[in-house]
Amino acid sequence: MSLLHTHQLQIGYTQAKGAPKVLQQDISVSLEAGNIVSLMGQNGVGKTTFIKTISGLLPPLGGEIKYGSQNIRKLSAVQLASKLSLVLTERPHAFDLSVIELIAIGRHPYSSWLGTLSKKDREVIDWAISETHINYIANRKLYELSDGQLQKVMIARALAQETDIILLDEPAAHLDLHNKIEVMMLLRKIARQGKGILISTHDMQISTQLSDRLWLFNFNSPVQQGTPEDLILDGSLEKALYLSNFGYDMIHGAVAMEASGPKINLSGDPTRSFWTTQALKRNGFQISEDASLSLKVTDTNWILESPKDKAAFDSIEQLLQHLQSNK
Ligand SMILES: Nc1ncnc2c1ncn2[C@@H]1O[C@H](COP(=O)(O)OP(=O)(O)OP(=O)(O)O)[C@@H](O)[C@H]1O
C-alpha cells in the first residue's frame, strides 16, 4: 500500500532575484507501508529540499505530492502532522523545554484543544522514551543534551507522534556505533509494523543494509530507484556517489586501498585474515597468490614464511614492524 507518492515532482528554491532554481525534476516515487527507503546522493543534490517539500515546509515547484489519495495541498497542518513525523538535523528553537515536554509536543495532533494529555498520550510518550532508551535523560533540559542524545530525543518525538510515515534527515549523523545500530533496529521493527520510513543519509550501512529501497538523486540525470543490491550491482550507487575514481570496494563497503609494494600470499582464519589484509594494504603490501612470501593467520598468531626464513608474531602490530624493517 502506497502511503505517499509523488508524480513528476519538481523541487528547488526561489532565488533572491525571484526566479526559481530547480534542483531535481520529474521525481515519481512511492513510499510503501512496511518499507524503509534511503534517499542518497552527493552533497547539495537536493535531499533535504525534497524532504522539506514532501513534508509541506517548502512549496513544490511543479508536479504532485499525495498522501494516500489526498493531495498535500488539501491537508491542513494538523492533518499533515497526523500523517507524517519529521526528524530534521536542525536543533529545536524551544531549548528551555525538558526532553519529556518536547516529546509530548509530538502528541499535539491528538491532544485536546487545551493541550491536556490523556492516559493514552502518556502511555505513548512512555513507550517512545523506552523504545529509544532515553529514560535516563527524560527530565533533562534540551540545552543540557549532547548532539547524539538530542538526535535520539527527536526520534522519540517522531515515534510519539504515531504517524504512518516517518521522514528522517541524517538520523545517524551524531550517533556512536552502538546508538546507530540501536536506532537502525528500532526503525526496522517499526517499519515491519506497517509504517513507511524515508531516511536521507550518507551512511552506507543504513542505505545498503537496513533499507528495502534506494532513491538516488543525481546531478543532471533522473532519479534512480530500486533495491540497494540491484543498484550496487549495476553501478548506479557508485555513479550517484562519484566513487568510481576511488576504486570503491562495493563488497566491503569501503575504499579499496591501492597498493604497489611487496606481495604476500595470505591464508587462514577469515575474520583475522580480513583485518590483517586491511592493515597490510594500508601499509602498501599487495595480497597475491603468486607471492614467494606467505602469511598464515592462525587462531593465535601470524606465521610469516619466505624461502629463507620463518617467523611467528603475536599481533598485527608486531607483524607490520617486522615487514616494514625488512621492506
Ligand atoms: N533557500 C535557499 N537559497 C539558496 N540556496 C539554497 C536554498 N535552499 C537550498 N539551497 C541550495 O540547494 C542545494 C541543495 O540543498 P540541500 O540541502 O537540499 O542538499 P542535500 O542533498 O540535502 O545536501 P547535503 O548532503 O549536503 O545535506 C544546495 O546547494 C543549497 O545550498
The ligand as an SDF file (V2000), in Angstrom:
LIG
                    3D

 31 33  0  0  0  0  0  0  0  0999 V2000
   16.7820   28.8640    0.1680 N   0  0  0  0  0  0  0  0  0  0  0  0
   17.8960   28.6010   -0.4840 C   0  0  0  0  0  0  0  0  0  0  0  0
   18.6550   29.5880   -1.0120 N   0  0  0  0  0  0  0  0  0  0  0  0
   19.7940   29.3200   -1.6800 C   0  0  0  0  0  0  0  0  0  0  0  0
   20.2700   28.0690   -1.8860 N   0  0  0  0  0  0  0  0  0  0  0  0
   19.5530   27.0580   -1.3990 C   0  0  0  0  0  0  0  0  0  0  0  0
   18.3350   27.2590   -0.6770 C   0  0  0  0  0  0  0  0  0  0  0  0
   17.8570   26.0400   -0.3340 N   0  0  0  0  0  0  0  0  0  0  0  0
   18.7350   25.1320   -0.8000 C   0  0  0  0  0  0  0  0  0  0  0  0
   19.7360   25.7430   -1.4510 N   0  0  0  0  0  0  0  0  0  0  0  0
   20.8700   25.0680   -2.1440 C   0  0  0  0  0  0  0  0  0  0  0  0
   20.3210   23.9410   -2.8030 O   0  0  0  0  0  0  0  0  0  0  0  0
   21.2480   22.8700   -2.8170 C   0  0  0  0  0  0  0  0  0  0  0  0
   20.6130   21.6220   -2.2480 C   0  0  0  0  0  0  0  0  0  0  0  0
   20.4710   21.7300   -0.8530 O   0  0  0  0  0  0  0  0  0  0  0  0
   20.0190   20.5060    0.0540 P   0  0  0  0  0  0  0  0  0  0  0  0
   20.2140   20.9310    1.4690 O   0  0  0  0  0  0  0  0  0  0  0  0
   18.6590   20.0710   -0.3500 O   0  0  0  0  0  0  0  0  0  0  0  0
   21.0890   19.3910   -0.3700 O   0  0  0  0  0  0  0  0  0  0  0  0
   21.3830   17.9650    0.2530 P   0  0  0  0  0  0  0  0  0  0  0  0
   21.3340   16.9900   -0.8690 O   0  0  0  0  0  0  0  0  0  0  0  0
   20.4980   17.7140    1.4220 O   0  0  0  0  0  0  0  0  0  0  0  0
   22.8990   18.1490    0.7060 O   0  0  0  0  0  0  0  0  0  0  0  0
   23.7420   17.5350    1.9350 P   0  0  0  0  0  0  0  0  0  0  0  0
   24.0630   16.1270    1.5580 O   0  0  0  0  0  0  0  0  0  0  0  0
   24.9560   18.3980    1.9330 O   0  0  0  0  0  0  0  0  0  0  0  0
   22.9230   17.6610    3.1830 O   0  0  0  0  0  0  0  0  0  0  0  0
   22.4530   23.3600   -2.0390 C   0  0  0  0  0  0  0  0  0  0  0  0
   23.4300   23.8100   -2.9610 O   0  0  0  0  0  0  0  0  0  0  0  0
   21.9060   24.5060   -1.2170 C   0  0  0  0  0  0  0  0  0  0  0  0
   22.8760   25.4670   -0.9440 O   0  0  0  0  0  0  0  0  0  0  0  0
  1  2  1  0
  2  3  1  0
  2  7  2  0
  3  4  2  0
  4  5  1  0
  5  6  2  0
  6  7  1  0
  6 10  1  0
  7  8  1  0
  8  9  2  0
  9 10  1  0
 10 11  1  0
 11 12  1  0
 11 30  1  0
 12 13  1  0
 13 14  1  0
 13 28  1  0
 14 15  1  0
 15 16  1  0
 16 17  2  0
 16 18  1  0
 16 19  1  0
 19 20  1  0
 20 21  2  0
 20 22  1  0
 20 23  1  0
 23 24  1  0
 24 25  2  0
 24 26  1  0
 24 27  1  0
 28 29  1  0
 28 30  1  0
 30 31  1  0
M  END
$$$$
